[in-house]
């Protein structure tokens, strides 16, 4: 647990340009300030280039762990726009991850890239794509390849029960969609997250199976 916390401290400092106080770190990590002071001493002993002290704040030297990133303008637009879209249309966990990623990228960009006025912007709020609240448990089921028991309402409000293999998630302008292999229909089906009444993991894992994977669904489009 402590090792994970030490890496978390490095990630936080690496994503910030201004000093981060021990009190702020303690609140973010759910520990005491005394624990933060001990962790900082440990990190410095291990050679982490951290500057600062309690009562002032801590910063980490730029470039620690990550080499300078070299993006051409089009690549940088794509990366930043994608992260902005995640922040605008996802649940809290993914929004926080996007914010951390933006901080890490910003910390190692050249001054020219950082100060250039990007021409693309993704805007939105928590209601811009309905169904975000189910994203974290669904992503977990997809990663662990766990079957789901889903109760779903169609466009005419008819409720059905399906056992599905969750395969992928897609964000459209106003709604998130789960793509799954439906064992009842023996075919791919898309489920709007705002129409899923409830779902739960069955505890049963599904294997890799040719013809029933997300890449196979994409080939049908």
N, C-alpha and C positions, 0 to 999 in steps of 0.2 A: 504493500500500500504506500509506504514512504517513497519507494523508488518511482512509482507512478506520479506521486505528488511533486517530486523533484523535476521530472520531465514536464509536468504541467506548469510549474513556475517558469521554466525556460521558454515554453511556448508563449506564455502570457507576456513575458518581458520582450521576447523577440518580435511580438506583434505590436508593441507600443514604441513610440518615439520619445515620449516624455517619461520622467521617472514615475514608478508605481510605488505607492507607499505600502508599508508592511500591513497597515490596517486594511487597505483595499485587497491585498493578496489574501489576508486572513479571511475576509468576508467571501471572496470568490472561491476559496478552497475549503471553507467551513472548518477552519482551525483557529487556534489562538495566535496572537501576534508573537508570543514567545516561541511558538513552533516555527513560525516563519523565520525568525532570527536564527534559530538553530539550523534550519534548512539552508539559509543563505550562507552560513558559515561552512556547511558541508559542501555546497556547490563551489565555493571559492577554493576550498582545500582540494577539490577535484580538478581545479584548473579552469572552471567556467569564468569567462571574462566579464564579471559583473562589477559595476561601479555603483557606489552609493552606500548609504547606511540608514539604520532605523531613524525615523523622524524626518527624513528628507525624501527618501525614495530610492528605488533601484532601477538601473538600466543595464542592458546587455550590449556589448560591442556588436556593431552591425556585421553581418556575414557569418555569425557563429552557426555552425552546422550546415547552413544552406549556402552554396556557391552563388555568385551573382547570376540572376536569370537573364537570358538574352531572348527577348521576344521581338519579332518584327511587329509593325503597327497593327496589321490585321490580326495576328495571333493575340496580341494584348487586348484588342477590342473584344474578341471572342471570349477570352477567359473572364474579363471583367464583366461583360454583359451577362454571361451565364451565371456568375456568382450573384449579380444584382437580381436576376430573375428568381434565384433560389431564395434570396432574402425577402422578395416581394410575395412569393406564392407558397411558401413552405411552412412547416410547423416550427415550434420554438427550437427544437434540437437542430434541425437543418439550418435555420436562420443563424443560430449561434456558430455552427460549423462554418458557414459561409463568411461570417464576420471574421472568424479566426483566420480563414484562408486569405481573405482580403488583406488582413493585417500582415500576415507572413509575406505575401507577395509584395506589398507596399514597402516592407522593410528592406527588401533586397533589390528593388528596382533602381535604375539609374535616376539621377536627379532630373534628367531630361524627360524620361518616361513618366516620372511621378508628377511633374509639373505641367505636362501637356494636357490641354483641354480635350478630354475624350468626347467623340462625337455621338456616342451611343449611350442610351440610358434606359433602364428597366424600372418602371414605377408600379406601385400597387400597395396593397395593404393586406391584412389578415383575411379579408373577405374577397380578395381578387380571384382566388381559385378555391372553390368550395371543396370541403372534404379533408383539409390539411390535418385535422386532429387525429386522423387514423394513420397518418404517414409513418410515424415511428414504429408502431407495432407491425404494420405491414412490411416495412423495410426489413425488420427483424425476421419475419417469417420467410421473406424472399431469400435473405442471406443464409438462414439455417435450413432452408428447403423443407419447411413444415407445412403440411396440408392445413387448409382452413375450412371450417364449417361456416358458411355465409348465409345470412338471411337477407334477401334482396328484394326491393320493390321496383317493379318495372315502370314504364311511363304511364301505365294505367293504374298504378298503385296496388298492383297484385303482388302479394308476398310469396316468395318461393325459397326453398332451402337447397343449397348446393354444397357439395364437397369439391373443393378446387385446389389446384396447385398454383400458388401465387408466383408469377414469373417476372413482372415488370410494372413500373408505374410511369405514367405520362401526364405532364401538366399541360392542359389546354388553357385557353384564355380565362374560362370561368369555372373550370372543374378539373379535378384530378381523376384519372381513370386507372383502374387495376386491370392488367391483362393477365389472364389465368387459363390453365387447362381445366375445363369443366369435366369432371368424371361422369356426371349425369348425361351430358350431351356428347361426350367423347370428342370434344373439339375445343378450339380456342374461343373464349368469350371475354368481352370487355365489360367491366362493372364500374359505373360511376360511383365515386366514393360518397357523394351526397345522397345516394339512394340505398346504400348499404345500411340496413336497420341495425345489425350487429354482426359480429364475427368472433370466432375464437379458434385458437390453434387446437388441432385434434391430438397433437403429440406424435403423429405419424410423419416420418420423413419420407420424401419422395426422391427416387434416384435420378441421376442424369439419364435421359431417355431421348434418343434421336427422334425428331419429329414432334416433340412435345416441349421444346424449349423456346425461350423468348426470341432467340435468333431465328427459329423456324417460323414463328408467327410473323416476324418482320419480313421474311421472304414472301409471305402471302400477300403483302400489301401492294 
